[in-house]
Amino acid sequence: MHMLIMPVANGVLPRPQGGTITGMFIIENGGQLLLDVGVGREILICPWIAEEQALYPVGVIVRIMNIWNQTAVDDNGVEMPVLMAKLEGRGHARWYTMRTTGNYIYSSDVEYISLNKIRKEYPAISGAGWTPQGGYTEFRDKSDIPITIYGVDLETGEQVSIKANLGGLVELEQAHTIEHSIIRALNTYGLCTARTLIKALARETDELKKSVEFSIKHTMPEVLGLTASGACGNPMTNLAQFYLAKEFVSNIQAGKSLNESIDKARRSTMSQLTEEIGLTMNQGIRVLQGLKKGMAHDDTVLKLETYKRVIGRFPFEPWE
């Protein structure tokens, strides 16, 4: 098929099987394209991957159901004209080659793909139609490690979730890292495959390790576990928050100033954390200790086949 492609930077895609979303578009950034295509016609929307400065080749073909003008107010209180559009998902699709036509991206070889039907050969989890917001990993024993990833249905606003038990397939620390990485892949690519999972895992663990080093170097326990995909709930960050709040309140009650209270609380918290978790002062090793011992994460890269089996244990989408 010949089709115009519209990049979306926020990863929001409608559910392919007739799901709808209503979005706001600035005229210069997507709005004009929708006007040019027109109501009743179709375009392919694909995630724009900022970290790679590239357009992901898989997205959702949408039909433009309605377009109307509206006025929005920016953060500075300035009014600006925007375009509102209601889009209906028609199905997952991918492009193979693309070229530019004026200011627009165009492909002459777009094709529909039924990702759910080819899951045995190409395991995937769809992020279309919902926004993953968080998750949690439980550990009962090595054969029982349930993962839950929850989010919001873009059309109804209701809570939805996907679940899988990775017991017997990976270790607890690996499962916890996979949980975070699936969320990141879905929000970035709109699709979690073995390859997008590996990319997300590398970025997630890199940012977690940087948060450990930064927090120790600058005595800032509050940044532990913060990444682009959100805040990680784990023993180390939970302790950090508990100690920081406790020490801060104690210092305030002792009559110390606000700045002195937070400064002393930070130093005391980091001292208690490094002692309890047993972090070495060796810069390279302490980051890995903080990642695995403190945060229960493991950045070991597993075999591609293992990631395929991991994805295969989850439903394709929350509505299955």
C-alpha positions, -999 to 999 in steps of 0.1 A, spaced: 0 0 0 10 36 -6 6 56 26 17 87 45 34 81 78 29 103 109 55 99 137 43 101 172 67 109 200 46 99 230 41 63 220 3 66 221 -14 43 195 -51 33 193 -61 -3 197 -58 -18 162 -92 -35 163 -114 -4 160 -102 14 191 -103 51 191 -82 79 206 -87 117 205 -56 137 204 -44 173 202 -21 183 174 -2 215 168 -7 226 132 31 225 124 36 192 142 12 167 126 -20 188 124 -14 199 89 -8 164 78 -41 153 92 -59 182 74 -41 173 41 -51 136 44 -87 144 54 -116 129 73 -124 93 62 -90 85 49 -61 65 65 -25 71 75 1 50 93 12 63 127 45 50 140 66 57 172 94 81 168 123 68 189 141 98 203 170 78 217 177 64 183 165 94 162 147 69 141 111 59 131 101 25 143 89 4 113 58 -10 130 28 10 140 -10 12 135 -30 23 105 -57 47 116 -87 62 99 -93 99 106 -129 100 120 -132 137 128 -111 169 129 -120 202 146 -102 234 157 -97 243 193 -77 269 213 -52 257 239 -33 276 265 5 268 270 25 269 302 30 306 299 -7 313 296 -5 321 258 -34 309 237 -26 290 205 -47 273 178 -45 235 178 -62 208 159 -82 180 176 -86 147 158 -104 114 165 -85 84 151 -97 49 148 -73 19 147 -76 -3 116 -47 -28 123 -10 -32 129 11 -25 99 48 -20 90 67 -1 63 99 -14 46 112 16 28 103 53 31 110 86 15 101 122 21 75 141 1 79 178 9 76 179 47 60 145 49 72 109 52 58 84 27 61 47 20 50 27 -10 53 -7 7 31 -6 38 15 -38 47 -9 -50 74 5 -76 98 -14 -98 123 10 -99 152 -13 -120 173 -16 -147 147 22 -150 142 31 -150 179 47 -185 178 73 -173 153 74 -136 163 64 -133 200 52 -98 208 32 -78 234 12 -49 220 13 -14 237 -14 -1 214 -47 11 230 -32 14 265 -5 31 285 16 9 308 21 28 341 39 4 364 43 -31 375 55 -55 402 74 -87 405 66 -113 432 90 -140 443 75 -171 460 101 -196 449 122 -202 418 93 -219 400 68 -192 409 77 -156 399 46 -138 388 49 -104 370 21 -79 367 22 -48 345 -7 -24 348 -19 6 330 -48 26 316 -71 18 286 -68 49 264 -104 47 252 -123 40 285 -98 52 311 -102 19 330 -74 0 346 -60 -29 326 -31 -53 331 -11 -82 317 4 -110 338 28 -139 334 47 -163 356 84 -165 347 92 -191 373 116 -217 360 126 -195 332 146 -167 348 159 -157 382 142 -131 405 166 -103 396 163 -110 359 125 -111 362 124 -77 380 146 -62 353 124 -77 326 93 -62 342 108 -27 340 121 -33 305 87 -45 291 71 -13 304 99 8 288 96 -11 254 58 -7 253 60 30 260 89 36 236 81 13 206 44 6 212 55 -31 209 76 -54 230 95 -80 210 126 -99 219 148 -72 202 130 -42 217 131 -59 251 169 -63 248 173 -26 238 150 -15 267 168 -37 292 202 -22 283 189 14 286 170 6 318 199 -10 337 223 16 324 201 44 339 197 24 372 234 20 376 239 57 369 213 65 396 234 44 421 266 62 412 251 96 412 233 91 445 266 80 462 288 106 446 265 135 453 249 121 485 214 122 471 195 91 481 163 104 466 175 98 430 181 61 436 161 40 411 149 69 390 150 62 352 132 75 322 105 48 327 97 59 362 107 51 398 118 15 407 104 0 438 130 -21 455 146 -27 489 173 -1 485 151 27 473 124 19 498 150 20 526 164 53 512 129 69 513 122 56 548 155 67 562 155 101 545 120 110 557 128 98 593 161 117 595 147 148 580 117 150 605 141 143 634 164 171 623 135 196 619 122 186 653 157 192 668 154 228 656 178 226 626 171 248 595 155 233 564 187 232 544 207 217 573 180 192 580 179 178 544 217 179 541 222 159 573 194 135 564 209 128 531 244 120 545 229 99 573 207 80 549 236 72 525 258 60 554 231 37 566 224 23 532 260 16 523 265 -1 556 233 -23 556 236 -34 519 274 -38 523 284 -16 494 322 -14 488 338 20 481 353 6 449 336 27 423 331 0 396 320 -28 420 296 -7 441 274 1 412 269 -36 404 264 -43 441 238 -15 443 221 -28 411 219 -65 422 221 -66 460 203 -33 466 178 -30 438 173 -67 429 182 -62 392 204 -82 369 218 -67 337 230 -101 323 220 -104 287 202 -137 282 198 -157 250 174 -143 224 153 -175 226 148 -169 264 134 -135 258 110 -149 232 98 -175 257 94 -147 283 72 -126 259 53 -157 249 41 -162 285 23 -128 285 -10 -122 267 -7 -102 234 -27 -74 249 -47 -67 281 -81 -75 266 -73 -111 259 
